[in-house]
């Protein structure tokens, strides 16, 4: 029985079948009661193809993946702090209070909640600010003014 199960697993990998879970029931004894539980289907590590049951990577490669994710999260947090300084907040509040039209589409503002502070030079947090509709600012993204 076990040999045929191994052949089945090898055949599924050979044909690149997508299987996330295989219901393999095995008894587990906890407090003298028998429970049936699911175990994870072993799948190959995305880096070295070694079979692993923990996740997408083996223990060796999981450490490097975790480090990359930690660095990505730190960079993401640092990016958010660019807009937390008092000078930016003052400039944004001034623009929202005094703006009359969008500098991108030249249309007047109809709702004060739609006014955002847009950097004239895209991607430069130290560039001067100009008022823009939130939709116009989102559409522009990180592209330079044309």
N, C-alpha and C positions, 0 to 999 in steps of 0.2 A: 504493500500500500504506500509506504513512504517513498519507494523508488519511483512509482508511477506519479506521485505528487511532485517529485523533483523533475521528472521529465516534462510534466505539465508546466512548471515554472520556467524551465529552460525554453520551452516552445513559445510561451507567451513573450518572453524577452526577445526571442529570435524574430518574431513577427511584429515587434514593437507595439504590442497590445497595451492599451492604457487601462491599467488597473490600479485604483487607489487603495482599495481595501479588499481583502479576501477574508471572508468569514471563516476563520479557523476556530472552532470551539474547543476549548480545553478546560477541564475542571480546575477550579481554584478553591482551595479550602481556607476559609476564614471563619473563625469561631465555630468550628465543627459543622458549618453548613456548606454545602457544595453550590457554587455559583458557576455559571458559564460565562466566559468573558471572551472578548475579541482580542486577538493579537494583531499587530501591524504586519502587513505584507512586506517582506524585505525587498528593497529597491536599490538600484545602483547609485553610488555617489555621483553627483554631477561633474565632479572633477576627475576622479580616478576610476570610476565604474566598479569600485569595491562594494559588495552588498552591505547595506546598512538598514537597520530597523528603526533608528531614531528619527531621522528626518531626511532632508534632501542631500546632506553631505555626511561623510564619515567623520569620526572624531578629529582626525588630523586636519582636514580642510575646514571643518566648522569653526575652528578658532580664527582662521584668516577671514572667513565670511563675517563673523561677529565683529572683528576689528574694523572691517570696511564699513559695516553698518553703523558702528559707533562713530566713526569719523564723519559719515554722511549726516548723521543726526546732529553732531556738533556743528558742522558747517551750516546746517539748516537753522539751528538756533542762533548762530552768529549773524546770519542774514536778517533775521527778524529784529535784532537789536539795532540795526542801522536806522530804523524808523522810530526808535524809542528815545532818541536824544531830545532835550528840551528845545533846541533851536528849530528842529524839524517840526515839532508839535506846534510851536508858536507860528511858524510860517504857514502851516496847514490851517490853523485856526483863523489866521488873518485872511487867507484866500477864501475860505468858506464863508467868512462874514462879508467880504467886499466884492466877490466875483459877480460879474454880470453875464458873461458869455464864455463858452468853451474855446480854448485856444486851438483846438484841433479841428472841430467842425464849424466853428464860428456861430453856432446856434445859441440863443439865450437859455439860461437855466430856468426850468419850470419847477423844479423841486430841489430844495436846499440839501436834501439827503443824498442827491446824486452827484454832488460836487466832490471831486477828489483832487489832491495835489499831485501834479504830474511833473516829473523831472524833464527839463528841456533837453539835457543830454541823457539819453537812455543808458541805464546801467551805472551811472555815476551818482552816488548818493550825495555828493557835495555840489551838484549843479543847481542852478536856480529853479524855483518851482513856478508852475503856471497852473491855472484852474482848468479842469477838464471834466466832462461827464465821465462817470465811472465806466460806462460801456465803451466810450471812445478810448479811455486810458487802457482798458483791458484789450481792446482790439489792437492798439498800437504795440503793446507788449514791450519788448526790449529793442524795438526797431528805431532807427534814427528818424528825425523829422525830415520830410521830403519837401 
